[in-house]
Amino acid sequence: MLVTLAAMLGQIGLPGGGFGLSYHYSNGGVPSATGGILGSITANPAVEAGAKTWLDETSKSSFPVARISDALLNPGKTIDYNGTQITYPDIKIVYWGRG
């Protein structure tokens, strides 16, 4: 609808005209801050800097999001992906944050 309206008004291709989508993702259209950036506070103070955490191991299990149903239905199945073979993990719980 946005593109149709911009086309009907003749705004596409004009300086300052046109249309924009998804400005809420990755701060699109928002200038970056130029001030200093503070380091974060660790969530696990018992872990020393540079030590491996649970996230280091779990983040190694990745697969294409388009194959989520295949991964849920076939845990342990091996597929070809990006020139390598990956094995679907045995997923116990899913937290889905997208549409």
N, C-alpha and C positions, 0 to 999 in steps of 0.2 A: 504494500500500500504506500509506503514511504517513497519508493522509487517511482511509482506511478504518479504520485502527487508532484514530486520534483520534476518529472518529465512534462507534466501538464502545465506547470508554471514556467517552464523554460529555464530552470535553474541549473540543469546539468551542463557542465563545461564552462560556466561563468566563474570569474574570480569571486571567491567567497560564497558561491552557491553550491549546488549539488546536494548530496545526502551523506549521512554517516551512520554506520551501524556498530553495535557492540562497544560503545564507549566505556561501558562498565567493566569490560574485561581488560586486564593488564594496563589499566589507567590510560586507555587510548584517548587521545585528545586532551590529556591533562599534562601540563608541563612538569618535568622532573624537579624534585627539590635539589637545591644547590648547597644546602647546609651539610654539616658533618653527620655521619651515621654512627650511632653507638652500637657496640657489640651487644649481643643478646645474653640473657642469663640462662644458664643451662637448666634443663628440667630435672636432671639427675646429677646432683653435686658429688655423688660418690664416684662417678666416672671421671677419670683424669682427662685432660685435654689430649686429643689424638687417639684415645682408646676406642676400640670398636664397641658399638652398642647393638641392641636388638634390631634397630632400623637398618644397620649396614647389611645384615643377613637377609632380612625380609624384603628389602628393596631390590634384591637380585632376581626375584620372581616377577617378571613382567611379560606381558603378551599383548597383542593388539586388542583394543577395547571392542572391536567389531566381532571378536571371537569369544566374548564373555559367556554366551550361552553354551558354546561348545566346551569351554573350560569347566563350566559348572556341571555339565552332563557327563564329561569324560575326564575325570581327574587322572593324571599319570600318562595321558596320551601324548605322544611325541609328534610335533609338527615342524615343517620347514618355515622359517621366518627370517627375513633379511640375510639370506645366505647361510644361516646356521640352523641347527635343530634345537628346539626348546621343548621342555616337558611341562605340561600344565600342572600347576600345584593342586593339592587337595585343599580346596577352599572350604573353611568351616563357617565363616560369617562374611557378609558383604555390607559395607556402608556405602551407599550410592548417593553422591552429592550432585548429580546432574539430572537433566530431564529425560 
